[in-house]
Amino acid sequence: MDESGLTARAEVIADPNDPVFTGHYPGFPVLPGAFVLEFADQAVRRWLGDEQARLVAVERARFLQPVYPGDHLQLDLVLTPSEDGLRSTTSVSTSAGPVAEIRLRHATGVLA
């Protein structure tokens, strides 16, 4: 990875059978934003291939529209090295358009 960063793509389906949908919100199920953040974190860790990477900050999380049961999410990532680890910018979208913009910071390598 050079200073301009690495681009990556991940995909996930919001499983309509996930129990989270029964309580969020009854009668109008949507995927909680925390799950979208988790998908972005998992995508970064997967591309790093580094089990010791850990999320140290959510620098930005902007949710643009809801994610519904069965939605297919596409996560487009830009991973950029920084002095203190790695920063990622993730654009999340479905067939309906953009749903989130997320910026995370991870510590990498040997952890103290």
Backbone as XML, in Angstrom:
<?xml version="1.0"?>
<chain id="A" units="angstrom">
  <residue number="1" name="MET">
    <atom name="N" x="0.848" y="-1.169" z="0.000"/>
    <atom name="CA" x="0.000" y="0.000" z="0.000"/>
    <atom name="C" x="0.894" y="1.232" z="0.000"/>
  </residue>
  <residue number="2" name="ASP">
    <atom name="N" x="0.662" y="2.156" z="-0.917"/>
    <atom name="CA" x="1.457" y="3.376" z="-0.963"/>
    <atom name="C" x="0.698" y="4.518" z="-0.305"/>
  </residue>
  <residue number="3" name="GLU">
    <atom name="N" x="1.259" y="5.714" z="-0.348"/>
    <atom name="CA" x="0.655" y="6.864" z="0.320"/>
    <atom name="C" x="-0.718" y="7.238" z="-0.242"/>
  </residue>
  <residue number="4" name="SER">
    <atom name="N" x="-1.016" y="6.857" z="-1.486"/>
    <atom name="CA" x="-2.320" y="7.206" z="-2.061"/>
    <atom name="C" x="-3.424" y="6.281" z="-1.569"/>
  </residue>
  <residue number="5" name="GLY">
    <atom name="N" x="-3.061" y="5.192" z="-0.928"/>
    <atom name="CA" x="-4.055" y="4.291" z="-0.364"/>
    <atom name="C" x="-4.408" y="3.144" z="-1.289"/>
  </residue>
  <residue number="6" name="LEU">
    <atom name="N" x="-5.197" y="2.276" z="-0.780"/>
    <atom name="CA" x="-5.646" y="1.076" z="-1.473"/>
    <atom name="C" x="-7.162" y="1.119" z="-1.536"/>
  </residue>
  <residue number="7" name="THR">
    <atom name="N" x="-7.704" y="0.792" z="-2.680"/>
    <atom name="CA" x="-9.161" y="0.722" z="-2.779"/>
    <atom name="C" x="-9.599" y="-0.732" z="-2.696"/>
  </residue>
  <residue number="8" name="ALA">
    <atom name="N" x="-10.752" y="-0.930" z="-2.117"/>
    <atom name="CA" x="-11.289" y="-2.275" z="-1.956"/>
    <atom name="C" x="-12.806" y="-2.191" z="-1.992"/>
  </residue>
  <residue number="9" name="ARG">
    <atom name="N" x="-13.423" y="-3.335" z="-2.245"/>
    <atom name="CA" x="-14.884" y="-3.403" z="-2.262"/>
    <atom name="C" x="-15.318" y="-4.636" z="-1.483"/>
  </residue>
  <residue number="10" name="ALA">
    <atom name="N" x="-16.385" y="-4.466" z="-0.719"/>
    <atom name="CA" x="-16.978" y="-5.584" z="0.012"/>
    <atom name="C" x="-18.481" y="-5.522" z="-0.210"/>
  </residue>
  <residue number="11" name="GLU">
    <atom name="N" x="-19.115" y="-6.664" z="-0.071"/>
    <atom name="CA" x="-20.570" y="-6.728" z="-0.233"/>
    <atom name="C" x="-21.156" y="-7.566" z="0.883"/>
  </residue>
  <residue number="12" name="VAL">
    <atom name="N" x="-22.350" y="-7.198" z="1.307"/>
    <atom name="CA" x="-23.058" y="-7.937" z="2.349"/>
    <atom name="C" x="-24.551" y="-7.769" z="2.121"/>
  </residue>
  <residue number="13" name="ILE">
    <atom name="N" x="-25.308" y="-8.777" z="2.503"/>
    <atom name="CA" x="-26.762" y="-8.706" z="2.410"/>
    <atom name="C" x="-27.325" y="-8.562" z="3.819"/>
  </residue>
  <residue number="14" name="ALA">
    <atom name="N" x="-28.208" y="-7.612" z="4.013"/>
    <atom name="CA" x="-28.888" y="-7.431" z="5.301"/>
    <atom name="C" x="-29.883" y="-8.583" z="5.447"/>
  </residue>
  <residue number="15" name="ASP">
    <atom name="N" x="-29.474" y="-9.611" z="6.166"/>
    <atom name="CA" x="-30.253" y="-10.839" z="6.309"/>
    <atom name="C" x="-31.650" y="-10.534" z="6.878"/>
  </residue>
  <residue number="16" name="PRO">
    <atom name="N" x="-32.688" y="-10.762" z="6.091"/>
    <atom name="CA" x="-34.041" y="-10.452" z="6.570"/>
    <atom name="C" x="-34.462" y="-11.297" z="7.772"/>
  </residue>
  <residue number="17" name="ASN">
    <atom name="N" x="-33.761" y="-12.406" z="8.027"/>
    <atom name="CA" x="-34.084" y="-13.272" z="9.165"/>
    <atom name="C" x="-33.307" y="-12.896" z="10.428"/>
  </residue>
  <residue number="18" name="ASP">
    <atom name="N" x="-32.455" y="-11.886" z="10.348"/>
    <atom name="CA" x="-31.696" y="-11.464" z="11.522"/>
    <atom name="C" x="-32.666" y="-10.945" z="12.576"/>
  </residue>
  <residue number="19" name="PRO">
    <atom name="N" x="-32.554" y="-11.420" z="13.817"/>
    <atom name="CA" x="-33.481" y="-10.997" z="14.874"/>
    <atom name="C" x="-33.475" y="-9.486" z="15.148"/>
  </residue>
  <residue number="20" name="VAL">
    <atom name="N" x="-32.433" y="-8.776" z="14.730"/>
    <atom name="CA" x="-32.385" y="-7.332" z="14.971"/>
    <atom name="C" x="-33.580" y="-6.625" z="14.334"/>
  </residue>
  <residue number="21" name="PHE">
    <atom name="N" x="-34.065" y="-7.167" z="13.237"/>
    <atom name="CA" x="-35.174" y="-6.512" z="12.538"/>
    <atom name="C" x="-36.503" y="-6.580" z="13.302"/>
  </residue>
  <residue number="22" name="THR">
    <atom name="N" x="-36.652" y="-7.564" z="14.194"/>
    <atom name="CA" x="-37.915" y="-7.670" z="14.936"/>
    <atom name="C" x="-38.075" y="-6.552" z="15.960"/>
  </residue>
  <residue number="23" name="GLY">
    <atom name="N" x="-36.969" y="-5.995" z="16.434"/>
    <atom name="CA" x="-37.072" y="-4.945" z="17.444"/>
    <atom name="C" x="-36.670" y="-3.569" z="16.966"/>
  </residue>
  <residue number="24" name="HIS">
    <atom name="N" x="-36.291" y="-3.450" z="15.735"/>
    <atom name="CA" x="-35.771" y="-2.154" z="15.229"/>
    <atom name="C" x="-36.366" y="-1.844" z="13.879"/>
  </residue>
  <residue number="25" name="TYR">
    <atom name="N" x="-37.373" y="-1.321" z="13.699"/>
    <atom name="CA" x="-38.471" y="-0.913" z="14.550"/>
    <atom name="C" x="-39.664" y="-1.801" z="14.244"/>
  </residue>
  <residue number="26" name="PRO">
    <atom name="N" x="-40.456" y="-2.201" z="15.250"/>
    <atom name="CA" x="-41.620" y="-3.048" z="14.987"/>
    <atom name="C" x="-42.566" y="-2.390" z="13.971"/>
  </residue>
  <residue number="27" name="GLY">
    <atom name="N" x="-42.903" y="-3.143" z="12.947"/>
    <atom name="CA" x="-43.783" y="-2.629" z="11.905"/>
    <atom name="C" x="-43.067" y="-1.852" z="10.808"/>
  </residue>
  <residue number="28" name="PHE">
    <atom name="N" x="-41.818" y="-1.479" z="11.045"/>
    <atom name="CA" x="-41.020" y="-0.747" z="10.045"/>
    <atom name="C" x="-39.549" y="-1.119" z="10.245"/>
  </residue>
  <residue number="29" name="PRO">
    <atom name="N" x="-39.181" y="-2.364" z="9.876"/>
    <atom name="CA" x="-37.829" y="-2.837" z="10.173"/>
    <atom name="C" x="-36.748" y="-2.151" z="9.336"/>
  </residue>
  <residue number="30" name="VAL">
    <atom name="N" x="-35.715" y="-1.661" z="10.030"/>
    <atom name="CA" x="-34.529" y="-1.098" z="9.386"/>
    <atom name="C" x="-33.299" y="-1.610" z="10.130"/>
  </residue>
  <residue number="31" name="LEU">
    <atom name="N" x="-32.189" y="-1.681" z="9.417"/>
    <atom name="CA" x="-30.934" y="-2.125" z="10.008"/>
    <atom name="C" x="-30.343" y="-0.992" z="10.841"/>
  </residue>
  <residue number="32" name="PRO">
    <atom name="N" x="-30.023" y="-1.239" z="12.117"/>
    <atom name="CA" x="-29.406" y="-0.188" z="12.929"/>
    <atom name="C" x="-28.074" y="0.274" z="12.333"/>
  </residue>
  <residue number="33" name="GLY">
    <atom name="N" x="-27.802" y="1.559" z="12.472"/>
    <atom name="CA" x="-26.554" y="2.122" z="11.957"/>
    <atom name="C" x="-25.313" y="1.457" z="12.521"/>
  </residue>
  <residue number="34" name="ALA">
    <atom name="N" x="-25.390" y="0.968" z="13.761"/>
    <atom name="CA" x="-24.236" y="0.289" z="14.362"/>
    <atom name="C" x="-23.825" y="-0.936" z="13.544"/>
  </residue>
  <residue number="35" name="PHE">
    <atom name="N" x="-24.795" y="-1.590" z="12.909"/>
    <atom name="CA" x="-24.473" y="-2.752" z="12.084"/>
    <atom name="C" x="-23.738" y="-2.319" z="10.814"/>
  </residue>
  <residue number="36" name="VAL">
    <atom name="N" x="-24.115" y="-1.195" z="10.260"/>
    <atom name="CA" x="-23.428" y="-0.681" z="9.070"/>
    <atom name="C" x="-21.984" y="-0.331" z="9.434"/>
  </residue>
  <residue number="37" name="LEU">
    <atom name="N" x="-21.781" y="0.279" z="10.604"/>
    <atom name="CA" x="-20.420" y="0.559" z="11.083"/>
    <atom name="C" x="-19.622" y="-0.734" z="11.244"/>
  </residue>
  <residue number="38" name="GLU">
    <atom name="N" x="-20.263" y="-1.749" z="11.816"/>
    <atom name="CA" x="-19.599" y="-3.037" z="12.010"/>
    <atom name="C" x="-19.203" y="-3.658" z="10.676"/>
  </residue>
  <residue number="39" name="PHE">
    <atom name="N" x="-20.065" y="-3.568" z="9.672"/>
    <atom name="CA" x="-19.719" y="-4.092" z="8.347"/>
    <atom name="C" x="-18.480" y="-3.386" z="7.802"/>
  </residue>
  <residue number="40" name="ALA">
    <atom name="N" x="-18.393" y="-2.066" z="7.986"/>
    <atom name="CA" x="-17.228" y="-1.312" z="7.508"/>
    <atom name="C" x="-15.973" y="-1.750" z="8.250"/>
  </residue>
  <residue number="41" name="ASP">
    <atom name="N" x="-16.053" y="-1.916" z="9.563"/>
    <atom name="CA" x="-14.913" y="-2.374" z="10.367"/>
    <atom name="C" x="-14.461" y="-3.761" z="9.907"/>
  </residue>
  <residue number="42" name="GLN">
    <atom name="N" x="-15.400" y="-4.671" z="9.728"/>
    <atom name="CA" x="-15.063" y="-6.032" z="9.284"/>
    <atom name="C" x="-14.414" y="-6.026" z="7.903"/>
  </residue>
  <residue number="43" name="ALA">
    <atom name="N" x="-14.889" y="-5.160" z="7.018"/>
    <atom name="CA" x="-14.302" y="-5.081" z="5.671"/>
    <atom name="C" x="-12.851" y="-4.617" z="5.744"/>
  </residue>
  <residue number="44" name="VAL">
    <atom name="N" x="-12.573" y="-3.635" z="6.592"/>
    <atom name="CA" x="-11.193" y="-3.157" z="6.756"/>
    <atom name="C" x="-10.314" y="-4.282" z="7.280"/>
  </residue>
  <residue number="45" name="ARG">
    <atom name="N" x="-10.760" y="-4.962" z="8.331"/>
    <atom name="CA" x="-9.972" y="-6.050" z="8.921"/>
    <atom name="C" x="-9.720" y="-7.173" z="7.915"/>
  </residue>
  <residue number="46" name="ARG">
    <atom name="N" x="-10.733" y="-7.468" z="7.120"/>
    <atom name="CA" x="-10.582" y="-8.536" z="6.125"/>
    <atom name="C" x="-9.512" y="-8.168" z="5.096"/>
  </residue>
  <residue number="47" name="TRP">
    <atom name="N" x="-9.559" y="-6.921" z="4.603"/>
    <atom name="CA" x="-8.582" y="-6.508" z="3.596"/>
    <atom name="C" x="-7.186" y="-6.369" z="4.172"/>
  </residue>
  <residue number="48" name="LEU">
    <atom name="N" x="-7.096" y="-6.010" z="5.469"/>
    <atom name="CA" x="-5.784" y="-5.934" z="6.111"/>
    <atom name="C" x="-5.194" y="-7.315" z="6.313"/>
  </residue>
  <residue number="49" name="GLY">
    <atom name="N" x="-6.065" y="-8.283" z="6.544"/>
    <atom name="CA" x="-5.576" y="-9.614" z="6.865"/>
    <atom name="C" x="-4.817" y="-9.598" z="8.180"/>
  </residue>
  <residue number="50" name="ASP">
    <atom name="N" x="-5.149" y="-8.666" z="9.043"/>
    <atom name="CA" x="-4.414" y="-8.461" z="10.283"/>
    <atom name="C" x="-5.360" y="-8.661" z="11.455"/>
  </residue>
  <residue number="51" name="GLU">
    <atom name="N" x="-5.251" y="-9.816" z="12.116"/>
    <atom name="CA" x="-6.140" y="-10.103" z="13.230"/>
    <atom name="C" x="-5.887" y="-9.189" z="14.417"/>
  </residue>
  <residue number="52" name="GLN">
    <atom name="N" x="-4.719" y="-8.530" z="14.432"/>
    <atom name="CA" x="-4.420" y="-7.646" z="15.548"/>
    <atom name="C" x="-4.883" y="-6.211" z="15.306"/>
  </residue>
  <residue number="53" name="ALA">
    <atom name="N" x="-5.425" y="-5.933" z="14.148"/>
    <atom name="CA" x="-5.942" y="-4.584" z="13.905"/>
    <atom name="C" x="-7.126" y="-4.353" z="14.837"/>
  </residue>
  <residue number="54" name="ARG">
    <atom name="N" x="-7.208" y="-3.156" z="15.368"/>
    <atom name="CA" x="-8.358" y="-2.852" z="16.223"/>
    <atom name="C" x="-8.877" y="-1.461" z="15.911"/>
  </residue>
  <residue number="55" name="LEU">
    <atom name="N" x="-10.171" y="-1.346" z="15.959"/>
    <atom name="CA" x="-10.837" y="-0.071" z="15.727"/>
    <atom name="C" x="-10.557" y="0.833" z="16.920"/>
  </residue>
  <residue number="56" name="VAL">
    <atom name="N" x="-10.013" y="2.025" z="16.655"/>
    <atom name="CA" x="-9.733" y="2.954" z="17.752"/>
    <atom name="C" x="-10.595" y="4.210" z="17.680"/>
  </residue>
  <residue number="57" name="ALA">
    <atom name="N" x="-11.191" y="4.489" z="16.523"/>
    <atom name="CA" x="-12.042" y="5.683" z="16.437"/>
    <atom name="C" x="-12.997" y="5.594" z="15.257"/>
  </residue>
  <residue number="58" name="VAL">
    <atom name="N" x="-14.198" y="6.070" z="15.498"/>
    <atom name="CA" x="-15.138" y="6.350" z="14.423"/>
    <atom name="C" x="-15.026" y="7.861" z="14.233"/>
  </residue>
  <residue number="59" name="GLU">
    <atom name="N" x="-14.340" y="8.267" z="13.183"/>
    <atom name="CA" x="-14.092" y="9.685" z="12.968"/>
    <atom name="C" x="-15.284" y="10.387" z="12.327"/>
  </residue>
  <residue number="60" name="ARG">
    <atom name="N" x="-16.070" y="9.622" z="11.597"/>
    <atom name="CA" x="-17.259" y="10.191" z="10.963"/>
    <atom name="C" x="-18.211" y="9.048" z="10.612"/>
  </residue>
  <residue number="61" name="ALA">
    <atom name="N" x="-19.482" y="9.283" z="10.844"/>
    <atom name="CA" x="-20.517" y="8.339" z="10.424"/>
    <atom name="C" x="-21.739" y="9.165" z="10.047"/>
  </residue>
  <residue number="62" name="ARG">
    <atom name="N" x="-22.019" y="9.178" z="8.778"/>
    <atom name="CA" x="-23.166" y="9.936" z="8.270"/>
    <atom name="C" x="-24.104" y="8.943" z="7.575"/>
  </residue>
  <residue number="63" name="PHE">
    <atom name="N" x="-25.316" y="8.844" z="8.098"/>
    <atom name="CA" x="-26.299" y="7.917" z="7.554"/>
    <atom name="C" x="-27.276" y="8.705" z="6.693"/>
  </residue>
  <residue number="64" name="LEU">
    <atom name="N" x="-27.428" y="8.265" z="5.455"/>
    <atom name="CA" x="-28.171" y="9.030" z="4.462"/>
    <atom name="C" x="-29.582" y="8.514" z="4.209"/>
  </residue>
  <residue number="65" name="GLN">
    <atom name="N" x="-29.766" y="7.204" z="4.339"/>
    <atom name="CA" x="-31.097" y="6.621" z="4.192"/>
    <atom name="C" x="-31.086" y="5.238" z="4.824"/>
  </residue>
  <residue number="66" name="PRO">
    <atom name="N" x="-32.262" y="4.692" z="5.150"/>
    <atom name="CA" x="-32.328" y="3.404" z="5.850"/>
    <atom name="C" x="-31.896" y="2.220" z="4.986"/>
  </residue>
  <residue number="67" name="VAL">
    <atom name="N" x="-31.478" y="1.175" z="5.695"/>
    <atom name="CA" x="-31.188" y="-0.124" z="5.083"/>
    <atom name="C" x="-32.291" y="-1.064" z="5.542"/>
  </residue>
  <residue number="68" name="TYR">
    <atom name="N" x="-32.928" y="-1.739" z="4.591"/>
    <atom name="CA" x="-34.070" y="-2.591" z="4.879"/>
    <atom name="C" x="-33.675" y="-4.067" z="4.812"/>
  </residue>
  <residue number="69" name="PRO">
    <atom name="N" x="-34.487" y="-4.936" z="5.425"/>
    <atom name="CA" x="-34.215" y="-6.374" z="5.350"/>
    <atom name="C" x="-34.073" y="-6.819" z="3.893"/>
  </residue>
  <residue number="70" name="GLY">
    <atom name="N" x="-33.023" y="-7.580" z="3.626"/>
    <atom name="CA" x="-32.781" y="-8.104" z="2.284"/>
    <atom name="C" x="-31.980" y="-7.186" z="1.383"/>
  </residue>
  <residue number="71" name="ASP">
    <atom name="N" x="-31.724" y="-5.943" z="1.804"/>
    <atom name="CA" x="-30.911" y="-5.032" z="0.978"/>
    <atom name="C" x="-29.505" y="-5.593" z="0.784"/>
  </residue>
  <residue number="72" name="HIS">
    <atom name="N" x="-29.006" y="-5.407" z="-0.406"/>
    <atom name="CA" x="-27.634" y="-5.787" z="-0.766"/>
    <atom name="C" x="-26.777" y="-4.532" z="-0.612"/>
  </residue>
  <residue number="73" name="LEU">
    <atom name="N" x="-25.847" y="-4.560" z="0.326"/>
    <atom name="CA" x="-24.983" y="-3.402" z="0.574"/>
    <atom name="C" x="-23.655" y="-3.577" z="-0.151"/>
  </residue>
  <residue number="74" name="GLN">
    <atom name="N" x="-23.216" y="-2.515" z="-0.787"/>
    <atom name="CA" x="-21.894" y="-2.469" z="-1.410"/>
    <atom name="C" x="-21.069" y="-1.449" z="-0.621"/>
  </residue>
  <residue number="75" name="LEU">
    <atom name="N" x="-19.898" y="-1.876" z="-0.161"/>
    <atom name="CA" x="-19.006" y="-1.015" z="0.594"/>
    <atom name="C" x="-17.769" y="-0.749" z="-0.247"/>
  </residue>
  <residue number="76" name="ASP">
    <atom name="N" x="-17.541" y="0.507" z="-0.596"/>
    <atom name="CA" x="-16.355" y="0.908" z="-1.350"/>
    <atom name="C" x="-15.421" y="1.615" z="-0.381"/>
  </residue>
  <residue number="77" name="LEU">
    <atom name="N" x="-14.242" y="1.027" z="-0.202"/>
    <atom name="CA" x="-13.301" y="1.504" z="0.800"/>
    <atom name="C" x="-12.066" y="2.127" z="0.161"/>
  </residue>
  <residue number="78" name="VAL">
    <atom name="N" x="-11.528" y="3.120" z="0.837"/>
    <atom name="CA" x="-10.202" y="3.654" z="0.536"/>
    <atom name="C" x="-9.426" y="3.551" z="1.837"/>
  </residue>
  <residue number="79" name="LEU">
    <atom name="N" x="-8.346" y="2.765" z="1.823"/>
    <atom name="CA" x="-7.522" y="2.534" z="3.007"/>
    <atom name="C" x="-6.228" y="3.320" z="2.853"/>
  </residue>
  <residue number="80" name="THR">
    <atom name="N" x="-5.915" y="4.142" z="3.854"/>
    <atom name="CA" x="-4.749" y="5.013" z="3.772"/>
    <atom name="C" x="-3.918" y="4.883" z="5.032"/>
  </residue>
  <residue number="81" name="PRO">
    <atom name="N" x="-2.622" y="4.587" z="4.888"/>
    <atom name="CA" x="-1.762" y="4.515" z="6.076"/>
    <atom name="C" x="-1.640" y="5.892" z="6.724"/>
  </residue>
  <residue number="82" name="SER">
    <atom name="N" x="-1.502" y="5.884" z="8.048"/>
    <atom name="CA" x="-1.302" y="7.123" z="8.786"/>
    <atom name="C" x="-0.236" y="6.877" z="9.844"/>
  </residue>
  <residue number="83" name="GLU">
    <atom name="N" x="0.185" y="7.935" z="10.507"/>
    <atom name="CA" x="1.213" y="7.812" z="11.537"/>
    <atom name="C" x="0.808" y="6.837" z="12.628"/>
  </residue>
  <residue number="84" name="ASP">
    <atom name="N" x="-0.470" y="6.820" z="12.947"/>
    <atom name="CA" x="-0.947" y="6.018" z="14.070"/>
    <atom name="C" x="-1.702" y="4.759" z="13.642"/>
  </residue>
  <residue number="85" name="GLY">
    <atom name="N" x="-1.512" y="4.307" z="12.413"/>
    <atom name="CA" x="-2.159" y="3.075" z="11.969"/>
    <atom name="C" x="-2.714" y="3.180" z="10.573"/>
  </residue>
  <residue number="86" name="LEU">
    <atom name="N" x="-4.028" y="3.151" z="10.473"/>
    <atom name="CA" x="-4.679" y="3.136" z="9.173"/>
    <atom name="C" x="-5.997" y="3.884" z="9.270"/>
  </residue>
  <residue number="87" name="ARG">
    <atom name="N" x="-6.277" y="4.676" z="8.264"/>
    <atom name="CA" x="-7.580" y="5.345" z="8.170"/>
    <atom name="C" x="-8.317" y="4.737" z="6.977"/>
  </residue>
  <residue number="88" name="SER">
    <atom name="N" x="-9.625" y="4.625" z="7.127"/>
    <atom name="CA" x="-10.438" y="4.119" z="6.027"/>
    <atom name="C" x="-11.621" y="5.048" z="5.820"/>
  </residue>
  <residue number="89" name="THR">
    <atom name="N" x="-11.958" y="5.236" z="4.571"/>
    <atom name="CA" x="-13.163" y="5.955" z="4.198"/>
    <atom name="C" x="-14.019" y="4.972" z="3.433"/>
  </residue>
  <residue number="90" name="THR">
    <atom name="N" x="-15.251" y="4.788" z="3.883"/>
    <atom name="CA" x="-16.135" y="3.805" z="3.276"/>
    <atom name="C" x="-17.423" y="4.471" z="2.829"/>
  </residue>
  <residue number="91" name="SER">
    <atom name="N" x="-17.767" y="4.262" z="1.570"/>
    <atom name="CA" x="-19.057" y="4.687" z="1.032"/>
    <atom name="C" x="-19.915" y="3.436" z="0.924"/>
  </residue>
  <residue number="92" name="VAL">
    <atom name="N" x="-21.080" y="3.475" z="1.555"/>
    <atom name="CA" x="-21.981" y="2.324" z="1.565"/>
    <atom name="C" x="-23.210" y="2.672" z="0.744"/>
  </residue>
  <residue number="93" name="SER">
    <atom name="N" x="-23.598" y="1.755" z="-0.142"/>
    <atom name="CA" x="-24.771" y="2.005" z="-0.975"/>
    <atom name="C" x="-25.569" y="0.724" z="-1.183"/>
  </residue>
  <residue number="94" name="THR">
    <atom name="N" x="-26.822" y="0.920" z="-1.604"/>
    <atom name="CA" x="-27.689" y="-0.177" z="-2.031"/>
    <atom name="C" x="-28.180" y="0.188" z="-3.426"/>
  </residue>
  <residue number="95" name="SER">
    <atom name="N" x="-29.051" y="-0.628" z="-3.971"/>
    <atom name="CA" x="-29.604" y="-0.311" z="-5.293"/>
    <atom name="C" x="-30.405" y="0.990" z="-5.271"/>
  </residue>
  <residue number="96" name="ALA">
    <atom name="N" x="-30.836" y="1.423" z="-4.083"/>
    <atom name="CA" x="-31.591" y="2.668" z="-3.949"/>
    <atom name="C" x="-30.682" y="3.896" z="-3.871"/>
  </residue>
  <residue number="97" name="GLY">
    <atom name="N" x="-29.357" y="3.669" z="-3.770"/>
    <atom name="CA" x="-28.415" y="4.780" z="-3.696"/>
    <atom name="C" x="-27.570" y="4.748" z="-2.438"/>
  </residue>
  <residue number="98" name="PRO">
    <atom name="N" x="-26.860" y="5.846" z="-2.167"/>
    <atom name="CA" x="-25.969" y="5.909" z="-1.000"/>
    <atom name="C" x="-26.747" y="5.807" z="0.314"/>
  </residue>
  <residue number="99" name="VAL">
    <atom name="N" x="-26.196" y="5.030" z="1.259"/>
    <atom name="CA" x="-26.835" y="4.914" z="2.571"/>
    <atom name="C" x="-25.952" y="5.413" z="3.710"/>
  </residue>
  <residue number="100" name="ALA">
    <atom name="N" x="-24.622" y="5.433" z="3.523"/>
    <atom name="CA" x="-23.753" y="5.893" z="4.607"/>
    <atom name="C" x="-22.384" y="6.293" z="4.074"/>
  </residue>
  <residue number="101" name="GLU">
    <atom name="N" x="-21.760" y="7.213" z="4.817"/>
    <atom name="CA" x="-20.372" y="7.596" z="4.599"/>
    <atom name="C" x="-19.689" y="7.439" z="5.950"/>
  </residue>
  <residue number="102" name="ILE">
    <atom name="N" x="-18.631" y="6.631" z="5.982"/>
    <atom name="CA" x="-18.004" y="6.272" z="7.253"/>
    <atom name="C" x="-16.493" y="6.461" z="7.153"/>
  </residue>
  <residue number="103" name="ARG">
    <atom name="N" x="-15.914" y="7.066" z="8.194"/>
    <atom name="CA" x="-14.454" y="7.173" z="8.272"/>
    <atom name="C" x="-14.016" y="6.580" z="9.612"/>
  </residue>
  <residue number="104" name="LEU">
    <atom name="N" x="-13.130" y="5.577" z="9.531"/>
    <atom name="CA" x="-12.650" y="4.867" z="10.717"/>
    <atom name="C" x="-11.136" y="4.983" z="10.837"/>
  </residue>
  <residue number="105" name="ARG">
    <atom name="N" x="-10.648" y="4.796" z="12.064"/>
    <atom name="CA" x="-9.200" y="4.719" z="12.292"/>
    <atom name="C" x="-8.913" y="3.416" z="13.035"/>
  </residue>
  <residue number="106" name="HIS">
    <atom name="N" x="-7.935" y="2.666" z="12.535"/>
    <atom name="CA" x="-7.526" y="1.401" z="13.129"/>
    <atom name="C" x="-6.072" y="1.468" z="13.556"/>
  </residue>
  <residue number="107" name="ALA">
    <atom name="N" x="-5.766" y="0.847" z="14.692"/>
    <atom name="CA" x="-4.383" y="0.618" z="15.076"/>
    <atom name="C" x="-4.005" y="-0.721" z="14.468"/>
  </residue>
  <residue number="108" name="THR">
    <atom name="N" x="-2.797" y="-0.819" z="13.943"/>
    <atom name="CA" x="-2.370" y="-2.053" z="13.280"/>
    <atom name="C" x="-1.061" y="-2.550" z="13.875"/>
  </residue>
  <residue number="109" name="GLY">
    <atom name="N" x="-0.711" y="-3.786" z="13.532"/>
    <atom name="CA" x="0.548" y="-4.353" z="13.980"/>
    <atom name="C" x="0.457" y="-4.844" z="15.414"/>
  </residue>
  <residue number="110" name="VAL">
    <atom name="N" x="1.597" y="-4.922" z="16.058"/>
    <atom name="CA" x="1.667" y="-5.442" z="17.432"/>
    <atom name="C" x="1.032" y="-4.430" z="18.372"/>
  </residue>
  <residue number="111" name="LEU">
    <atom name="N" x="0.106" y="-4.927" z="19.180"/>
    <atom name="CA" x="-0.595" y="-4.056" z="20.119"/>
    <atom name="C" x="0.026" y="-4.169" z="21.497"/>
  </residue>
  <residue number="112" name="ALA">
    <atom name="N" x="0.091" y="-3.068" z="22.182"/>
    <atom name="CA" x="0.660" y="-3.062" z="23.529"/>
    <atom name="C" x="-0.327" y="-3.614" z="24.534"/>
  </residue>
</chain>
